[in-house]
Amino acid sequence: MKEIKKISTGSPWEDSVGYSRAIKIGNIIEVSGTTAKGANEYEQTVAIIESVKKVLIEFDADLAHIIRTRIYCTDITKWEKIGEAHGEFFKDIKPVTSMVEVSKLIDPDILVEIEFSAIV
């Protein structure tokens, strides 16, 4: 069996819901849906990606290792601002991605949530 490394935020929800912030199995990294507070979709997207950069460092990886992003937003009409922020980080990496509108996220102030997959 391949070594499994897990990262925790220390959030009480990790135990009650039963999840890890991120997991690395062999050369595969999966990062849970990540959110951030901010005034708008653009700011939240930037903050999310900056947060995930820190997680990847713990696995000796970086954004260049990202192969997939899954973007969930509460207002798809704001896709251009979300896409602009995503593109600032990934314009040269170009992971596969999806962006879908959801009716709401766990907190009404959260407008964007992104999941990440990487291979190192």
N, CA, C and O atoms as CSV, one atom per row, in Angstrom:
chain,resi,resn,atom,element,x,y,z
A,1,MET,N,N,0.849,-1.195,0.000
A,1,MET,CA,C,0.000,0.000,0.000
A,1,MET,C,C,0.884,1.244,0.000
A,1,MET,O,O,1.906,1.292,0.683
A,2,LYS,N,N,0.480,2.238,-0.768
A,2,LYS,CA,C,1.227,3.491,-0.843
A,2,LYS,C,C,1.017,4.288,0.436
A,2,LYS,O,O,-0.023,4.203,1.089
A,3,GLU,N,N,2.043,5.068,0.772
A,3,GLU,CA,C,1.960,5.921,1.954
A,3,GLU,C,C,0.882,6.987,1.750
A,3,GLU,O,O,0.766,7.582,0.679
A,4,ILE,N,N,0.105,7.207,2.797
A,4,ILE,CA,C,-0.941,8.227,2.767
A,4,ILE,C,C,-0.559,9.327,3.745
A,4,ILE,O,O,-0.310,9.063,4.921
A,5,LYS,N,N,-0.515,10.552,3.259
A,5,LYS,CA,C,-0.248,11.706,4.109
A,5,LYS,C,C,-1.482,12.604,4.062
A,5,LYS,O,O,-2.005,12.914,2.992
A,6,LYS,N,N,-1.933,13.012,5.245
A,6,LYS,CA,C,-3.118,13.868,5.338
A,6,LYS,C,C,-2.755,15.188,6.000
A,6,LYS,O,O,-1.916,15.239,6.899
A,7,ILE,N,N,-3.396,16.246,5.544
A,7,ILE,CA,C,-3.240,17.567,6.151
A,7,ILE,C,C,-4.568,17.937,6.795
A,7,ILE,O,O,-5.638,17.743,6.218
A,8,SER,N,N,-4.470,18.468,7.992
A,8,SER,CA,C,-5.650,18.905,8.731
A,8,SER,C,C,-5.549,20.401,8.997
A,8,SER,O,O,-4.454,20.938,9.160
A,9,THR,N,N,-6.683,21.059,9.039
A,9,THR,CA,C,-6.705,22.466,9.428
A,9,THR,C,C,-6.912,22.604,10.932
A,9,THR,O,O,-6.691,23.671,11.505
A,10,GLY,N,N,-7.335,21.518,11.560
A,10,GLY,CA,C,-7.664,21.571,12.975
A,10,GLY,C,C,-9.107,21.971,13.213
A,10,GLY,O,O,-9.533,22.132,14.356
A,11,SER,N,N,-9.856,22.130,12.137
A,11,SER,CA,C,-11.261,22.511,12.249
A,11,SER,C,C,-12.050,21.406,12.947
A,11,SER,O,O,-11.830,20.227,12.668
A,12,PRO,N,N,-12.964,21.764,13.848
A,12,PRO,CA,C,-13.787,20.742,14.497
A,12,PRO,C,C,-14.674,19.998,13.497
A,12,PRO,O,O,-15.107,18.876,13.760
A,13,TRP,N,N,-14.941,20.624,12.352
A,13,TRP,CA,C,-15.781,19.981,11.347
A,13,TRP,C,C,-15.100,18.775,10.722
A,13,TRP,O,O,-15.774,17.859,10.250
A,14,GLU,N,N,-13.765,18.764,10.712
A,14,GLU,CA,C,-13.059,17.637,10.100
A,14,GLU,C,C,-13.433,16.327,10.784
A,14,GLU,O,O,-13.615,15.308,10.118
A,15,ASP,N,N,-13.548,16.347,12.098
A,15,ASP,CA,C,-13.940,15.130,12.811
A,15,ASP,C,C,-15.436,14.861,12.711
A,15,ASP,O,O,-15.845,13.724,12.479
A,16,SER,N,N,-16.260,15.899,12.885
A,16,SER,CA,C,-17.705,15.668,12.876
A,16,SER,C,C,-18.223,15.294,11.494
A,16,SER,O,O,-19.145,14.486,11.381
A,17,VAL,N,N,-17.649,15.866,10.448
A,17,VAL,CA,C,-18.071,15.548,9.082
A,17,VAL,C,C,-17.278,14.358,8.544
A,17,VAL,O,O,-17.782,13.576,7.737
A,18,GLY,N,N,-16.031,14.231,9.001
A,18,GLY,CA,C,-15.185,13.114,8.587
A,18,GLY,C,C,-14.450,13.384,7.285
A,18,GLY,O,O,-14.650,12.672,6.301
A,19,TYR,N,N,-13.597,14.411,7.269
A,19,TYR,CA,C,-12.837,14.701,6.053
A,19,TYR,C,C,-11.468,15.255,6.423
A,19,TYR,O,O,-11.223,15.656,7.561
A,20,SER,N,N,-10.585,15.267,5.433
A,20,SER,CA,C,-9.259,15.867,5.567
A,20,SER,C,C,-9.180,17.077,4.655
A,20,SER,O,O,-9.855,17.130,3.626
A,21,ARG,N,N,-8.368,18.039,5.024
A,21,ARG,CA,C,-8.148,19.230,4.191
A,21,ARG,C,C,-7.548,18.818,2.856
A,21,ARG,O,O,-7.953,19.296,1.797
A,22,ALA,N,N,-6.565,17.911,2.933
A,22,ALA,CA,C,-5.907,17.423,1.722
A,22,ALA,C,C,-5.283,16.066,2.020
A,22,ALA,O,O,-4.926,15.757,3.157
A,23,ILE,N,N,-5.162,15.269,0.968
A,23,ILE,CA,C,-4.562,13.936,1.084
A,23,ILE,C,C,-3.606,13.736,-0.078
A,23,ILE,O,O,-3.882,14.109,-1.218
A,24,LYS,N,N,-2.455,13.123,0.256
A,24,LYS,CA,C,-1.511,12.711,-0.783
A,24,LYS,C,C,-1.325,11.214,-0.661
A,24,LYS,O,O,-0.956,10.705,0.398
A,25,ILE,N,N,-1.586,10.506,-1.763
A,25,ILE,CA,C,-1.380,9.065,-1.848
A,25,ILE,C,C,-0.454,8.834,-3.025
A,25,ILE,O,O,-0.829,9.074,-4.173
A,26,GLY,N,N,0.766,8.363,-2.744
A,26,GLY,CA,C,1.740,8.221,-3.816
A,26,GLY,C,C,2.023,9.578,-4.420
A,26,GLY,O,O,2.448,10.500,-3.724
A,27,ASN,N,N,1.785,9.701,-5.721
A,27,ASN,CA,C,2.042,10.984,-6.387
A,27,ASN,C,C,0.764,11.787,-6.648
A,27,ASN,O,O,0.795,12.772,-7.384
A,28,ILE,N,N,-0.350,11.377,-6.054
A,28,ILE,CA,C,-1.639,12.044,-6.258
A,28,ILE,C,C,-1.988,12.885,-5.037
A,28,ILE,O,O,-1.909,12.420,-3.900
A,29,ILE,N,N,-2.378,14.134,-5.294
A,29,ILE,CA,C,-2.825,15.039,-4.236
A,29,ILE,C,C,-4.255,15.464,-4.543
A,29,ILE,O,O,-4.566,15.878,-5.660
A,30,GLU,N,N,-5.115,15.358,-3.542
A,30,GLU,CA,C,-6.494,15.846,-3.644
A,30,GLU,C,C,-6.713,16.860,-2.531
A,30,GLU,O,O,-6.419,16.583,-1.368
A,31,VAL,N,N,-7.232,18.041,-2.887
A,31,VAL,CA,C,-7.514,19.091,-1.907
A,31,VAL,C,C,-9.022,19.288,-1.838
A,31,VAL,O,O,-9.685,19.496,-2.854
A,32,SER,N,N,-9.548,19.218,-0.625
A,32,SER,CA,C,-10.984,19.400,-0.401
A,32,SER,C,C,-11.458,20.743,-0.941
A,32,SER,O,O,-10.665,21.649,-1.198
A,33,GLY,N,N,-12.759,20.842,-1.104
A,33,GLY,CA,C,-13.346,22.114,-1.498
A,33,GLY,C,C,-12.839,23.209,-0.578
A,33,GLY,O,O,-12.904,23.096,0.646
A,34,THR,N,N,-12.333,24.273,-1.191
A,34,THR,CA,C,-11.703,25.352,-0.438
A,34,THR,C,C,-12.483,26.637,-0.676
A,34,THR,O,O,-12.860,26.952,-1.804
A,35,THR,N,N,-12.716,27.367,0.400
A,35,THR,CA,C,-13.461,28.616,0.325
A,35,THR,C,C,-12.661,29.721,0.990
A,35,THR,O,O,-11.653,29.470,1.651
A,36,ALA,N,N,-13.122,30.933,0.806
A,36,ALA,CA,C,-12.501,32.094,1.447
A,36,ALA,C,C,-13.543,33.189,1.561
A,36,ALA,O,O,-14.503,33.241,0.791
A,37,LYS,N,N,-13.343,34.039,2.508
A,37,LYS,CA,C,-14.203,35.214,2.629
A,37,LYS,C,C,-13.585,36.328,1.795
A,37,LYS,O,O,-12.368,36.379,1.619
A,38,GLY,N,N,-14.403,37.193,1.299
A,38,GLY,CA,C,-13.945,38.321,0.504
A,38,GLY,C,C,-15.151,39.083,0.012
A,38,GLY,O,O,-16.285,38.615,0.110
A,39,ALA,N,N,-14.898,40.252,-0.511
A,39,ALA,CA,C,-15.985,41.133,-0.925
A,39,ALA,C,C,-16.733,40.618,-2.145
A,39,ALA,O,O,-17.927,40.875,-2.297
A,40,ASN,N,N,-16.027,39.881,-3.029
A,40,ASN,CA,C,-16.663,39.448,-4.268
A,40,ASN,C,C,-16.021,38.153,-4.776
A,40,ASN,O,O,-15.084,37.622,-4.179
A,41,GLU,N,N,-16.548,37.676,-5.876
A,41,GLU,CA,C,-16.085,36.395,-6.431
A,41,GLU,C,C,-14.609,36.430,-6.818
A,41,GLU,O,O,-13.883,35.462,-6.590
A,42,TYR,N,N,-14.170,37.532,-7.397
A,42,TYR,CA,C,-12.763,37.653,-7.792
A,42,TYR,C,C,-11.848,37.527,-6.567
A,42,TYR,O,O,-10.910,36.730,-6.573
A,43,GLU,N,N,-12.118,38.302,-5.530
A,43,GLU,CA,C,-11.291,38.283,-4.320
A,43,GLU,C,C,-11.303,36.909,-3.653
A,43,GLU,O,O,-10.271,36.433,-3.181
A,44,GLN,N,N,-12.468,36.279,-3.617
A,44,GLN,CA,C,-12.552,34.963,-3.004
A,44,GLN,C,C,-11.746,33.936,-3.797
A,44,GLN,O,O,-11.066,33.094,-3.211
A,45,THR,N,N,-11.820,34.001,-5.120
A,45,THR,CA,C,-11.076,33.059,-5.951
A,45,THR,C,C,-9.579,33.215,-5.741
A,45,THR,O,O,-8.870,32.218,-5.598
A,46,VAL,N,N,-9.090,34.437,-5.719
A,46,VAL,CA,C,-7.665,34.688,-5.475
A,46,VAL,C,C,-7.255,34.133,-4.107
A,46,VAL,O,O,-6.232,33.459,-3.990
A,47,ALA,N,N,-8.051,34.417,-3.080
A,47,ALA,CA,C,-7.731,33.960,-1.725
A,47,ALA,C,C,-7.729,32.433,-1.638
A,47,ALA,O,O,-6.893,31.854,-0.945
A,48,ILE,N,N,-8.649,31.787,-2.331
A,48,ILE,CA,C,-8.706,30.321,-2.343
A,48,ILE,C,C,-7.424,29.755,-2.938
A,48,ILE,O,O,-6.811,28.863,-2.353
A,49,ILE,N,N,-7.020,30.256,-4.076
A,49,ILE,CA,C,-5.835,29.721,-4.750
A,49,ILE,C,C,-4.582,29.999,-3.924
A,49,ILE,O,O,-3.700,29.145,-3.845
A,50,GLU,N,N,-4.487,31.165,-3.313
A,50,GLU,CA,C,-3.350,31.464,-2.436
A,50,GLU,C,C,-3.314,30.484,-1.261
A,50,GLU,O,O,-2.239,30.037,-0.862
A,51,SER,N,N,-4.459,30.155,-0.715
A,51,SER,CA,C,-4.545,29.201,0.389
A,51,SER,C,C,-4.076,27.811,-0.038
A,51,SER,O,O,-3.357,27.134,0.697
A,52,VAL,N,N,-4.484,27.401,-1.218
A,52,VAL,CA,C,-4.110,26.072,-1.715
A,52,VAL,C,C,-2.622,26.002,-2.025
A,52,VAL,O,O,-2.013,24.942,-1.885
A,53,LYS,N,N,-2.029,27.110,-2.441
A,53,LYS,CA,C,-0.576,27.133,-2.655
A,53,LYS,C,C,0.154,26.696,-1.383
A,53,LYS,O,O,1.139,25.961,-1.460
A,54,LYS,N,N,-0.313,27.134,-0.227
A,54,LYS,CA,C,0.301,26.780,1.056
A,54,LYS,C,C,0.138,25.287,1.355
A,54,LYS,O,O,1.053,24.654,1.881
A,55,VAL,N,N,-1.007,24.739,1.025
A,55,VAL,CA,C,-1.235,23.305,1.220
A,55,VAL,C,C,-0.276,22.502,0.347
A,55,VAL,O,O,0.325,21.531,0.807
A,56,LEU,N,N,-0.139,22.904,-0.896
A,56,LEU,CA,C,0.735,22.181,-1.817
A,56,LEU,C,C,2.182,22.188,-1.347
A,56,LEU,O,O,2.892,21.197,-1.515
A,57,ILE,N,N,2.621,23.285,-0.766
A,57,ILE,CA,C,3.992,23.368,-0.248
A,57,ILE,C,C,4.231,22.274,0.801
A,57,ILE,O,O,5.318,21.700,0.863
A,58,GLU,N,N,3.223,21.992,1.615
A,58,GLU,CA,C,3.359,20.942,2.631
A,58,GLU,C,C,3.578,19.563,2.004
A,58,GLU,O,O,4.087,18.652,2.656
A,59,PHE,N,N,3.195,19.420,0.753
A,59,PHE,CA,C,3.391,18.162,0.019
A,59,PHE,C,C,4.560,18.259,-0.966
A,59,PHE,O,O,4.697,17.415,-1.851
A,60,ASP,N,N,5.403,19.289,-0.815
A,60,ASP,CA,C,6.520,19.521,-1.740
A,60,ASP,C,C,6.026,19.647,-3.179
A,60,ASP,O,O,6.622,19.092,-4.103
A,61,ALA,N,N,4.941,20.377,-3.355
A,61,ALA,CA,C,4.349,20.598,-4.677
A,61,ALA,C,C,4.034,22.084,-4.827
A,61,ALA,O,O,4.204,22.868,-3.894
A,62,ASP,N,N,3.571,22.450,-6.019
A,62,ASP,CA,C,3.147,23.825,-6.259
A,62,ASP,C,C,2.020,23.828,-7.293
A,62,ASP,O,O,1.568,22.771,-7.736
A,63,LEU,N,N,1.576,25.019,-7.668
A,63,LEU,CA,C,0.436,25.117,-8.590
A,63,LEU,C,C,0.705,24.434,-9.923
A,63,LEU,O,O,-0.235,23.978,-10.573
A,64,ALA,N,N,1.952,24.350,-10.343
A,64,ALA,CA,C,2.278,23.699,-11.614
A,64,ALA,C,C,1.897,22.226,-11.622
A,64,ALA,O,O,1.789,21.622,-12.690
A,65,HIS,N,N,1.692,21.640,-10.445
A,65,HIS,CA,C,1.303,20.231,-10.347
A,65,HIS,C,C,-0.211,20.030,-10.446
A,65,HIS,O,O,-0.679,18.896,-10.544
A,66,ILE,N,N,-0.976,21.119,-10.420
A,66,ILE,CA,C,-2.438,21.013,-10.496
A,66,ILE,C,C,-2.833,20.547,-11.892
A,66,ILE,O,O,-2.410,21.121,-12.895
A,67,ILE,N,N,-3.653,19.493,-11.943
A,67,ILE,CA,C,-4.145,18.982,-13.227
A,67,ILE,C,C,-5.640,19.223,-13.410
A,67,ILE,O,O,-6.151,19.144,-14.527
A,68,ARG,N,N,-6.351,19.522,-12.299
A,68,ARG,CA,C,-7.799,19.725,-12.398
A,68,ARG,C,C,-8.272,20.659,-11.304
A,68,ARG,O,O,-7.830,20.575,-10.158
A,69,THR,N,N,-9.189,21.561,-11.679
A,69,THR,CA,C,-9.918,22.367,-10.697
A,69,THR,C,C,-11.405,22.193,-10.963
A,69,THR,O,O,-11.842,22.033,-12.102
A,70,ARG,N,N,-12.163,22.228,-9.881
A,70,ARG,CA,C,-13.623,22.161,-9.976
A,70,ARG,C,C,-14.156,23.374,-9.224
A,70,ARG,O,O,-13.984,23.492,-8.011
A,71,ILE,N,N,-14.796,24.260,-9.950
A,71,ILE,CA,C,-15.235,25.532,-9.379
A,71,ILE,C,C,-16.753,25.513,-9.206
A,71,ILE,O,O,-17.499,25.233,-10.144
A,72,TYR,N,N,-17.189,25.815,-7.989
A,72,TYR,CA,C,-18.612,25.923,-7.678
A,72,TYR,C,C,-18.867,27.379,-7.298
A,72,TYR,O,O,-18.149,27.939,-6.470
A,73,CYS,N,N,-19.878,27.990,-7.897
A,73,CYS,CA,C,-20.195,29.382,-7.572
A,73,CYS,C,C,-21.704,29.531,-7.399
A,73,CYS,O,O,-22.489,28.736,-7.916
A,74,THR,N,N,-22.082,30.551,-6.671
A,74,THR,CA,C,-23.508,30.767,-6.403
A,74,THR,C,C,-24.177,31.674,-7.430
A,74,THR,O,O,-25.397,31.839,-7.415
A,75,ASP,N,N,-23.377,32.266,-8.326
A,75,ASP,CA,C,-23.932,33.131,-9.364
A,75,ASP,C,C,-23.078,33.002,-10.623
A,75,ASP,O,O,-22.039,33.652,-10.741
A,76,ILE,N,N,-23.509,32.174,-11.549
A,76,ILE,CA,C,-22.725,31.894,-12.753
A,76,ILE,C,C,-22.555,33.136,-13.627
A,76,ILE,O,O,-21.669,33.170,-14.481
A,77,THR,N,N,-23.387,34.153,-13.425
A,77,THR,CA,C,-23.203,35.374,-14.216
A,77,THR,C,C,-21.897,36.083,-13.844
A,77,THR,O,O,-21.457,36.984,-14.559
A,78,LYS,N,N,-21.285,35.689,-12.747
A,78,LYS,CA,C,-20.001,36.263,-12.316
A,78,LYS,C,C,-18.821,35.420,-12.808
A,78,LYS,O,O,-17.700,35.593,-12.331
A,79,TRP,N,N,-19.063,34.508,-13.760
A,79,TRP,CA,C,-18.034,33.576,-14.210
A,79,TRP,C,C,-16.785,34.281,-14.743
A,79,TRP,O,O,-15.674,33.772,-14.592
A,80,GLU,N,N,-16.963,35.450,-15.365
A,80,GLU,CA,C,-15.798,36.132,-15.944
A,80,GLU,C,C,-14.824,36.601,-14.862
A,80,GLU,O,O,-13.612,36.509,-15.056
A,81,LYS,N,N,-15.315,37.092,-13.748
A,81,LYS,CA,C,-14.445,37.526,-12.649
A,81,LYS,C,C,-13.763,36.328,-11.998
A,81,LYS,O,O,-12.583,36.394,-11.652
A,82,ILE,N,N,-14.498,35.242,-11.834
A,82,ILE,CA,C,-13.909,34.017,-11.283
A,82,ILE,C,C,-12.845,33.503,-12.253
A,82,ILE,O,O,-11.740,33.142,-11.847
A,83,GLY,N,N,-13.193,33.475,-13.525
A,83,GLY,CA,C,-12.261,33.021,-14.555
A,83,GLY,C,C,-11.031,33.903,-14.651
A,83,GLY,O,O,-9.925,33.406,-14.868
A,84,GLU,N,N,-11.209,35.200,-14.494
A,84,GLU,CA,C,-10.067,36.125,-14.536
A,84,GLU,C,C,-9.074,35.798,-13.421
A,84,GLU,O,O,-7.868,35.721,-13.657
A,85,ALA,N,N,-9.589,35.606,-12.208
A,85,ALA,CA,C,-8.715,35.276,-11.076
A,85,ALA,C,C,-8.044,33.919,-11.283
A,85,ALA,O,O,-6.844,33.779,-11.048
A,86,HIS,N,N,-8.808,32.929,-11.719
A,86,HIS,CA,C,-8.271,31.588,-11.989
A,86,HIS,C,C,-7.179,31.689,-13.049
A,86,HIS,O,O,-6.123,31.072,-12.914
A,87,GLY,N,N,-7.427,32.456,-14.089
A,87,GLY,CA,C,-6.471,32.601,-15.178
A,87,GLY,C,C,-5.174,33.271,-14.763
A,87,GLY,O,O,-4.120,32.982,-15.330
A,88,GLU,N,N,-5.235,34.158,-13.785
A,88,GLU,CA,C,-4.009,34.808,-13.316
A,88,GLU,C,C,-3.012,33.795,-12.761
A,88,GLU,O,O,-1.801,33.996,-12.852
A,89,PHE,N,N,-3.520,32.714,-12.191
A,89,PHE,CA,C,-2.656,31.679,-11.628
A,89,PHE,C,C,-2.378,30.537,-12.610
A,89,PHE,O,O,-1.305,29.935,-12.586
A,90,PHE,N,N,-3.355,30.247,-13.471
A,90,PHE,CA,C,-3.286,29.022,-14.272
A,90,PHE,C,C,-3.182,29.242,-15.780
A,90,PHE,O,O,-3.290,28.280,-16.540
A,91,LYS,N,N,-2.976,30.479,-16.236
A,91,LYS,CA,C,-2.972,30.726,-17.686
A,91,LYS,C,C,-1.918,29.914,-18.412
A,91,LYS,O,O,-2.135,29.534,-19.563
A,92,ASP,N,N,-0.781,29.633,-17.783
A,92,ASP,CA,C,0.261,28.837,-18.427
A,92,ASP,C,C,0.167,27.354,-18.065
A,92,ASP,O,O,0.640,26.504,-18.819
A,93,ILE,N,N,-0.433,27.041,-16.932
A,93,ILE,CA,C,-0.555,25.649,-16.469
A,93,ILE,C,C,-1.711,24.954,-17.182
A,93,ILE,O,O,-1.594,23.806,-17.610
A,94,LYS,N,N,-2.811,25.657,-17.300
A,94,LYS,CA,C,-4.019,25.190,-17.986
A,94,LYS,C,C,-4.513,23.800,-17.545
A,94,LYS,O,O,-4.563,22.875,-18.356
A,95,PRO,N,N,-4.876,23.656,-16.265
A,95,PRO,CA,C,-5.481,22.387,-15.853
A,95,PRO,C,C,-6.870,22.246,-16.474
A,95,PRO,O,O,-7.466,23.233,-16.905
A,96,VAL,N,N,-7.376,21.031,-16.519
A,96,VAL,CA,C,-8.769,20.883,-16.922
A,96,VAL,C,C,-9.617,21.462,-15.794
A,96,VAL,O,O,-9.213,21.438,-14.632
A,97,THR,N,N,-10.790,21.979,-16.138
A,97,THR,CA,C,-11.611,22.609,-15.104
A,97,THR,C,C,-13.092,22.512,-15.444
A,97,THR,O,O,-13.487,22.268,-16.584
A,98,SER,N,N,-13.871,22.709,-14.428
A,98,SER,CA,C,-15.324,22.823,-14.562
A,98,SER,C,C,-15.745,24.012,-13.717
A,98,SER,O,O,-15.129,24.303,-12.692
A,99,MET,N,N,-16.796,24.697,-14.147
A,99,MET,CA,C,-17.392,25.741,-13.324
A,99,MET,C,C,-18.891,25.549,-13.392
A,99,MET,O,O,-19.489,25.564,-14.468
A,100,VAL,N,N,-19.490,25.368,-12.229
A,100,VAL,CA,C,-20.932,25.153,-12.179
A,100,VAL,C,C,-21.561,26.058,-11.129
A,100,VAL,O,O,-20.928,26.423,-10.138
A,101,GLU,N,N,-22.797,26.405,-11.363
A,101,GLU,CA,C,-23.548,27.179,-10.386
A,101,GLU,C,C,-24.271,26.233,-9.447
A,101,GLU,O,O,-24.866,25.242,-9.870
A,102,VAL,N,N,-24.209,26.562,-8.161
A,102,VAL,CA,C,-24.945,25.821,-7.144
A,102,VAL,C,C,-25.909,26.790,-6.466
A,102,VAL,O,O,-25.698,28.002,-6.494
A,103,SER,N,N,-26.952,26.263,-5.865
A,103,SER,CA,C,-27.950,27.157,-5.270
A,103,SER,C,C,-27.402,27.924,-4.078
A,103,SER,O,O,-27.774,29.077,-3.859
A,104,LYS,N,N,-26.523,27.301,-3.307
A,104,LYS,CA,C,-25.873,27.991,-2.199
A,104,LYS,C,C,-24.733,27.131,-1.681
A,104,LYS,O,O,-24.668,25.929,-1.935
A,105,LEU,N,N,-23.838,27.779,-0.949
A,105,LEU,CA,C,-22.743,27.086,-0.293
A,105,LEU,C,C,-22.995,27.126,1.208
A,105,LEU,O,O,-24.021,27.651,1.641
A,106,ILE,N,N,-22.096,26.591,2.000
A,106,ILE,CA,C,-22.336,26.386,3.428
A,106,ILE,C,C,-22.563,27.681,4.224
A,106,ILE,O,O,-23.183,27.655,5.287
A,107,ASP,N,N,-22.069,28.795,3.717
A,107,ASP,CA,C,-22.203,30.093,4.382
A,107,ASP,C,C,-22.659,31.093,3.311
A,107,ASP,O,O,-22.093,31.105,2.218
A,108,PRO,N,N,-23.652,31.919,3.588
A,108,PRO,CA,C,-24.143,32.844,2.560
A,108,PRO,C,C,-23.106,33.852,2.070
A,108,PRO,O,O,-23.257,34.411,0.984
A,109,ASP,N,N,-22.055,34.093,2.859
A,109,ASP,CA,C,-20.997,35.010,2.435
A,109,ASP,C,C,-19.982,34.343,1.499
A,109,ASP,O,O,-19.158,35.022,0.886
A,110,ILE,N,N,-20.044,33.034,1.395
A,110,ILE,CA,C,-19.135,32.296,0.509
A,110,ILE,C,C,-19.785,32.196,-0.864
A,110,ILE,O,O,-20.880,31.653,-1.011
A,111,LEU,N,N,-19.097,32.726,-1.860
A,111,LEU,CA,C,-19.618,32.799,-3.221
A,111,LEU,C,C,-18.972,31.786,-4.156
A,111,LEU,O,O,-19.529,31.454,-5.202
A,112,VAL,N,N,-17.771,31.287,-3.769
A,112,VAL,CA,C,-16.989,30.389,-4.614
A,112,VAL,C,C,-16.367,29.308,-3.745
A,112,VAL,O,O,-15.911,29.574,-2.633
A,113,GLU,N,N,-16.354,28.089,-4.264
A,113,GLU,CA,C,-15.639,26.975,-3.640
A,113,GLU,C,C,-14.914,26.233,-4.749
A,113,GLU,O,O,-15.483,26.001,-5.815
A,114,ILE,N,N,-13.656,25.856,-4.507
A,114,ILE,CA,C,-12.871,25.178,-5.544
A,114,ILE,C,C,-12.210,23.942,-4.960
A,114,ILE,O,O,-11.658,23.985,-3.860
A,115,GLU,N,N,-12.266,22.833,-5.703
A,115,GLU,CA,C,-11.537,21.610,-5.393
A,115,GLU,C,C,-10.351,21.516,-6.342
A,115,GLU,O,O,-10.417,21.999,-7.473
A,116,PHE,N,N,-9.271,20.899,-5.887
A,116,PHE,CA,C,-8.044,20.787,-6.674
A,116,PHE,C,C,-7.516,19.363,-6.696
A,116,PHE,O,O,-7.559,18.670,-5.680
A,117,SER,N,N,-7.020,18.922,-7.844
A,117,SER,CA,C,-6.330,17.640,-7.980
A,117,SER,C,C,-4.961,17.924,-8.558
A,117,SER,O,O,-4.819,18.759,-9.452
A,118,ALA,N,N,-3.943,17.227,-8.048
A,118,ALA,CA,C,-2.584,17.430,-8.538
A,118,ALA,C,C,-1.861,16.099,-8.628
A,118,ALA,O,O,-2.196,15.140,-7.933
A,119,ILE,N,N,-0.868,16.062,-9.493
A,119,ILE,CA,C,0.035,14.914,-9.597
A,119,ILE,C,C,1.459,15.443,-9.534
A,119,ILE,O,O,1.818,16.384,-10.242
A,120,VAL,N,N,2.263,14.824,-8.677
A,120,VAL,CA,C,3.669,15.226,-8.539
A,120,VAL,C,C,4.585,14.127,-9.052
A,120,VAL,O,O,5.806,14.276,-9.021
